[in-house]
Amino acid sequence: MESPLAWSQLFENWPDSIPREGMVVTRYQETIPFKNFLISSGLLLLERESPDSNGARKVILSYDGIMAVKIANPMDLARFQVMGFQDSF
């Protein structure tokens, strides 16, 4: 699966049981913390808790600009199984 499609599916199918907050790492090595998000065809709208150095609280990012998603919330790995993750055997 291509990376933009994988990121799109991850955000489109984000379960209610996982808080909609974390950090997105972009292809430009920028880390964008978010407290909520909205999805669109090919684009992701991230909402920041506090403004960046330019005063922006919202970031619109293409899915192909995403390299990683970080989640700081201390949850058991088993909770992520609803997102399609599974144990390797």
C-alpha positions as CSV (number, residue, x, y, z in Angstrom):
1,M,0.0,0.0,0.0
2,E,1.3,3.4,-0.9
3,S,2.1,5.7,2.1
4,P,-0.4,8.5,1.2
5,L,-3.2,5.9,1.0
6,A,-2.2,4.3,4.3
7,W,-2.2,7.7,6.1
8,S,-5.5,8.6,4.5
9,Q,-7.1,5.3,5.7
10,L,-5.6,5.7,9.1
11,F,-7.1,9.2,9.7
12,E,-10.4,8.3,7.9
13,N,-10.9,5.3,10.1
14,W,-9.6,6.7,13.4
15,P,-11.7,5.0,16.1
16,D,-13.6,6.9,18.8
17,S,-11.7,4.9,21.5
18,I,-8.4,6.5,20.6
19,P,-8.0,10.2,21.4
20,R,-7.7,12.4,18.3
21,E,-4.4,14.0,19.4
22,G,-0.8,13.4,18.8
23,M,2.0,14.7,16.5
24,V,2.5,14.5,12.8
25,V,6.0,14.4,11.5
26,T,6.2,15.8,7.9
27,R,8.6,15.1,5.1
28,Y,10.2,18.5,5.9
29,Q,11.1,17.1,9.4
30,E,8.6,19.5,11.1
31,T,6.7,18.0,14.0
32,I,3.1,19.3,14.2
33,P,1.3,18.6,17.5
34,F,-2.5,18.3,17.1
35,K,-5.5,18.1,19.4
36,N,-8.1,17.3,16.7
37,F,-8.3,16.9,12.9
38,L,-10.6,16.8,9.9
39,I,-10.2,14.8,6.7
40,S,-10.8,15.7,3.1
41,S,-9.9,14.0,-0.2
42,G,-6.1,14.2,-0.2
43,L,-5.8,16.7,2.6
44,L,-5.7,16.6,6.4
45,L,-6.6,19.6,8.6
46,L,-4.8,19.6,11.9
47,E,-5.9,21.7,14.9
48,R,-3.1,22.8,17.2
49,E,-3.6,23.4,21.0
50,S,-1.5,26.5,20.8
51,P,-0.3,28.7,17.8
52,D,3.0,28.1,16.1
53,S,5.7,30.8,15.8
54,N,3.6,32.5,13.0
55,G,0.4,32.4,15.1
56,A,-1.3,29.6,13.1
57,R,-3.5,27.2,14.9
58,K,-4.6,25.1,11.9
59,V,-2.4,23.3,9.4
60,I,-3.6,21.7,6.1
61,L,-1.3,19.0,5.0
62,S,-1.4,16.5,2.1
63,Y,-1.2,12.9,3.0
64,D,1.9,12.4,0.9
65,G,3.6,15.0,3.2
66,I,3.3,12.8,6.3
67,M,6.2,10.7,7.4
68,A,5.1,9.6,10.9
69,V,2.4,10.0,13.5
70,K,3.4,10.1,17.2
71,I,1.0,9.5,20.0
72,A,2.1,10.6,23.5
73,N,-1.0,9.2,25.3
74,P,0.2,6.2,27.4
75,M,-2.1,3.5,26.2
76,D,-1.6,-0.3,26.0
77,L,-0.7,-1.5,22.5
78,A,-3.8,-3.7,22.4
79,R,-6.0,-0.6,22.2
80,F,-4.5,0.1,18.7
81,Q,-5.8,-3.2,17.3
82,V,-9.0,-1.4,16.3
83,M,-6.8,0.6,13.9
84,G,-5.8,-2.6,12.2
85,F,-2.5,-3.3,14.1
86,Q,-1.9,-6.8,15.3
87,D,0.7,-8.9,17.0
88,S,3.3,-10.6,14.9
89,F,3.7,-14.3,15.3
